[in-house]
Amino acid sequence: MIRKMLMTMSLIAMLVLTGCASVPMANKGADAQAKQFMPSTDKAVVYIFRNESMGAAIKMPLLIDGQSVGDTAANTYLRKELAPGTHTIVSKTEVDSTLTMDMQAGKTYYVWQEVKMGVFAARSALHQVDETKGRQGVEQCSLIL
């Protein structure tokens, strides 16, 4: 009985996760500029990308150091310049995912926001990835505001 109920809830969750969420998008010029991957001399640059269509109906709020920086949707990314030092990124989902990184001025960092199936809502995981995987992921996405 419990197994059947869990399977039904999983099916419902999968159906919900196949729609499309809407988030504020940057214009094509800003997206093209961000995809030049220009470093900042006095700040660290971080790209956080979500290059999957799974969970497309779900917005996933992101926080950096406790401050909201936007919601991602399927195939979106954001670019932020941060002061050098330790920063904590949080993806707010059914179970929050947290990644703490020590960032240096003049360097660029890439974080993949992986979408995972949850029990009652979507979950996510944050992964720091190398430059090659990061750039490829960002190229597949569009910039959010």
Secondary structure, 3 states (H helix, E strand, C coil): CHHHHHHHHHHHHHHHCCCCCCCCECCHHHHHHHCCCCCCCCCEEEEEEECCCCCCCCCEEEEECCEEEEEECCCEEEEEEECCEEEEEEECCCCCEEEEEEECCCCEEEEEEEEECCCCCCEEEEEEECHHHHHHHHHCCEEEC
